[in-house]
Amino acid sequence: MNDRRIAFEALFTEHHAAVLRYVERRVDDREQARELTMDCFEIAWRRYDPGAPFSRPWLLQTARNLVGDSYRRRDREREGMQTLAAAADGPDTTFRNVDLRLALRHLPAADREILELFYWDGLAAPEIAEVVGCRTSAAWKRLSRARDALRSLLAEPRELHTRSAPTPSGTARQVGGGAMGYVMD
């Protein structure tokens, strides 16, 4: 075990900077690039065999796959937001993602989880039921209720986006009449 660790540390020292540079050129967020690089080396550690050490191309291919997975996950999340927005807002009206994100934050955690499993993760009701530990019929009912709760929140934006903010004198004043007023505070 000790020889394996020493050999892997040498591999890490030799290739870490190159893998990090590779990922940074493909990902805008430096912190995400660091995380993906460490994920790459975590995979390498799990599969590491000192008798057949990995080369730089193998590490870069693994990093490439992780970056691709990251982009696909981001795209699924965006698609989920658009699908959820269309389901909650109706086909004929415009909808701003910031309103949806704010509304989701105001939902109970269980409702938010059901919506995310359905729209983001693409699970069907039987799969959702398995994840949350209920019957399929209960998953459908919970999904329906969560959608209704979300529609209700989105239908009453004044309650969702307006709040009182203290002024220097200590009295309250209304802040924002829309999502941006809420976000900017």
N, C-alpha and C positions, 0 to 999 in steps of 0.2 A: 504493500500500500504506500509506503514511504517513497519508494522509487517511482511509482506512478505519479505521485504528487509532485515530486521534484521535476520529472520530465514534463508534466503538464504546466508547471510554473514557468519553465523555460519556453515552452510553446507560447504561453500567454505573453510573456515579456517580449518575445520576438515579434509577435503578430498583432498585439492589441492596438497599437497606434495605427497600423495600416487598416485594420477592420473598422476602427472608429472613424477614420477619415473617409473610408468608403461609404459608411452609413450616413455620415454628416452631409455628404454631397447629395444624398437622396432624400433626406428628411429635413424639414425646415426647423424643427424644434431640437435644440442642442440636448436638452434633458432626455427627450425621447430617443435621440441617437445614442446616447450613453446607455439607456436601458436596453435598447435593441442589441447593442454590442455585447452587453453583459449576458443577454439571453443567448446570443450566439455562442459565447464561451461556456455557458451553462450546458448547452446541448453538447458541445465538444467534450466537456468534462464527463458527462454521462456516457458518452460513446467512446471515450478515449481508450486506446490500446497502445501502450508504449512500444509494442513490437511493430506497429504500423501507424506511426504518428500522422496526424493530419498535416496537409500542406496549406499554404496560404490560399490557393484556389478553392479548396474545400471550405475553408472558413468564410471566404467571400461569397461562395454559393449559398452557404447557410445564412449569412447575413442578408443576401439578396432575397431569399425566401421569406425571412422574417420581415423585411421592409415591405414586400408584396402583401404579406398577411396583414400588416398594419394598415396599408392603403385599402385593402378590401374590407377590413373591419370598419374603417372610417366611412367608406362608401356605403356599407350596409347601414350604418348609423344614420347617415344623411338620408338614405332612401327610406329608412324607417320613419324618420321625422316627416318626410314628405307624404308618405302613405298615411301616417297617423294624422297629419294635418288635414289631408283630404277627407279622411273619414270623420274627423271631428268638425270640420268647418264647412263641408259641403262643396260641391263641385263648382258653383258659380261665384264664389267670393274669393277675394285675395286673402292670404294668410301670412303672417310674419312668424318665422321660426322662433323669434324671441318670445312672442306671446305663448307659443306652445311650451317652450322650456319653462317659463314662469308658471304656467298652469300645471305642468307636470310636478313641479316642486311643491305645489299646494295640495296635491293628491295624497291620500294616505299611502304609506310605503307598499302595502299589499296591492293596491290598485295600480300603482306605478310599475310594480314588478310584473303583474299580469300583462299590462300593455307592452312593456319592453320585451317580454318573452315572445309575445305574438308578433309585434311589428319589427323589432330590431333583430331578434334571434330567429324569426321565421318558424317558430314552433306551432304545430297544430294543437288543438284542444286536448287530445289524448296525451300528447307530450308535455303540455303545460301541467295537466293534472298530475302526471308522474313527478314533475319537478317540484310542484308546490304541495304534493301529498293530498290530493282530493280526487273525487270522481270526475269523469269527463263532463258530465252534465253540470257539475258545480263549477268547473273551469269555464264552460260557456257562459254560465250565469254571471260569474265574477267578471269575465271579460265584458259582457254587456253592461253591467253596472259601472265598471271602470270607464267605459266609453261615455256612458250617460253623465257621469260625474265630470269628466273632462269637457264634454260639450257644455255642461252647465257653467263651468268655470270660464270657458271661452266666450260664452254668451253674455257674461256680466263683467266686462273688462274693468269697469270703474272700481269694483270691489277688489279685483285682483291687483290692479296697478296703482291705486291711490292709497296713500297712507299719510299719517301725520308725522311731521318732522319737527323737532324742537327748534325754536329760533333762539337767537342769543338772549332774548329777554325771558326765555323759559316757557313762553306760550307756544301752542302748536299751530302749525300752518299746513295747508294741504300741499302735497308735493306731487307733481306729475299728473297728467291725465291720460297717459298712455304708457306703453311698455318702456320707452326710452327714458321717461322721467323716473321710473322705478329703477332702471338699470344704472342710470347716471348717478344716483344718490350714493 
